[in-house]
Amino acid sequence: KAKALFGNSHMSTVMLEIASLQEDTFSPKLIIERTGLLGSVVHPLIHRLTDAGQIEYLGRGADGKAKIYRVRHTHIWDAMKKYADGVDDELAKRAS
């Protein structure tokens, strides 16, 4: 379903992870660690989200290596956040 909607089967995973973050800023490394996806999958998706105006590149982190991005607040992220919250609620129900 994600591939039909987003053109890539991993885009929804990456977007849900970004939407579930507590902070508006993140690095691709954080998304890689939290999703378990390869960098070769995550980096192109980050570029697509940047090109689509959904996130913006802020520059390098304090270490001079990590690229830092910020979520641009749009209706898409509002919807993804609601969906991510629903997924979390469903997982909690299943665990109890």
C-alpha positions, 0 to 999 in steps of 0.5 A, spaced: 500 500 500 505 504 501 508 503 494 502 505 491 501 511 495 508 514 496 512 510 490 516 507 495 514 501 500 518 504 506 516 512 505 510 511 510 515 507 515 520 513 515 514 518 515 511 515 521 518 515 524 519 522 523 512 524 525 512 520 532 519 524 534 518 529 540 523 534 537 522 537 530 529 536 528 532 530 526 538 526 523 537 521 518 542 517 522 536 517 528 531 515 523 536 509 520 537 507 527 529 507 529 527 504 523 532 499 522 532 501 515 539 501 511 542 508 510 541 507 502 534 507 503 533 512 508 537 518 505 533 518 498 527 518 502 529 524 506 531 528 499 524 526 496 521 529 503 526 535 502 524 536 495 517 536 496 517 541 502 515 537 507 522 537 511 528 542 511 535 542 511 538 546 517 546 544 516 551 540 520 550 538 527 555 540 532 559 534 530 560 537 523 558 530 520 550 529 522 546 532 517 540 536 521 533 536 518 527 540 521 519 538 519 515 543 516 509 543 519 504 541 514 497 538 513 501 531 511 505 531 518 498 533 522 495 527 519 501 522 519 502 524 527 495 522 528 496 516 524 502 514 528 498 516 535 493 511 533 498 505 531 501 506 538 494 506 541 493 499 537 500 496 539 498 498 547 492 495 546 495 488 543 500 488 549 495 488 554 
